[in-house]
Amino acid sequence: MRDVEIDGEFITLGQLLKLTRCVPTGGAVKAFLRERSVLVNAVREERRGRKLRPGDKVEVPGVGTFRIVGGGGASDAPGAPET
């Protein structure tokens, strides 16, 4: 599991997918969510605007699991998919 640190109150699922390089552009987010079973706190999510707050866990099949943490928490740099 990789921690993703956010500075504000929330980040959207679409922003997270771009930040972690799961998708190359914002335009690709909608199709990505339709084609993959992305889970937010163990529930399938297809809304790119879903607000993620510290403590939320996002599972992206074939890529990895991400935990949202507030500013000041530990954070791995987003990047290449988990192996």
Protein Blocks (a to p, Z undefined) as FASTA:
>chain_A
ZZdddfblbdcfklmmmmnomafbfklmmmmmmmpccdeehiacfbfklccdehiacdde
hibccddddehiacdddddddZZ
